[in-house]
Amino acid sequence: MDKGCFKQAWRDTYSKTGLKADLHFHDLRGTAVTMLAEADPRCEIATITGHTQAHAQKILDRYLARTRTLAGSAIAKLDEHRRNKTGA
């Protein structure tokens, strides 16, 4: 599939979703990097997504801390730390 065909397929598919946000195909790649890191931070994300290691890290630096999964994990760890510290 050439680039023009892919762009048209993306536009057609995106329009069928009914989403109003200004999303682009590259947004999916960033989301994929974040989800892969949540599943296994040691995985070779850049190999899967085609990003350079540096770019994949930039995406993680920007978005990973904002995910619900990691936020929940951080809160659980903080709660556990507090319980251990206070003996409660």
N, C-alpha and C positions, 0 to 999 in steps of 0.2 A: 504494500500500500504506500503510495507516495504521500508527501507531506500535505498536499492540497486535499487529497481524499480523506486523510486522517482528520484534518481540521474541519472538514464538512461533516464527517461522522461525529466528531465531538460536538459541534454546534447542534446537529440534529438530536443527538442523545440528550444534551443539556437542556434543550428547549422542551423536550418531553417530560423532564422532571418537574417543571413548574416552579423551580427555584428562582427567586428574585435577586439573590446575591450576585455580585460580580466575581464569579469563579472562573478559573482558568485550568487547563490541563495540568500545569505545573503545580497548582495547589494540591492536586491528588498525589503528586510525588512527595511533597512535603508532609502530607498526612501519612503516607506510607512509611516514610522515614521515622516519624514519631511512633506509629503503631508497632513497627518492627523493634524499635528500641524498648518500648514497653514490654514486648513479648520476650526479648532477649537482648539486653544492652551489648552483649559481646558479639552479636552477629555481624556479618560483613554487609552492613547496610548499603554502602556505596556500590558494592558489587551487584547487588540486586537492583538498585534504582538507577544506576548509571551515573550517579554523582561522583565527584572526587571525594576523597576522605575529608578534605578540608571543608567542602561545601556541605556535606552531610553533617559534619560537626556544627557548622554555623546554623543549620536548620534545627538541630537538637538544642543548641544553646538558646535559640530564640523561642521555640515552641514547646519543648519537652516539659519544662517546669510548669507549664500552664494546663497540663492534662489532668483530668479528673482522677484517673487511675493513680498517677504519681502523687497527686495532692492527698488522696485518701491514704496511700501508703505512708506518706510523710507524717500525716496526723496520727496514724496508728502507732508509728515508731515513737513519736513524741509522747503520746499517752503512755506507752510502755515504759519509756525512759522515766517519766514522772512517777509512775507506779513503783518502779524499781528504786528510785531515789528516795521516795517517801515511805516505802514499805507498805503502801496501801494495797 
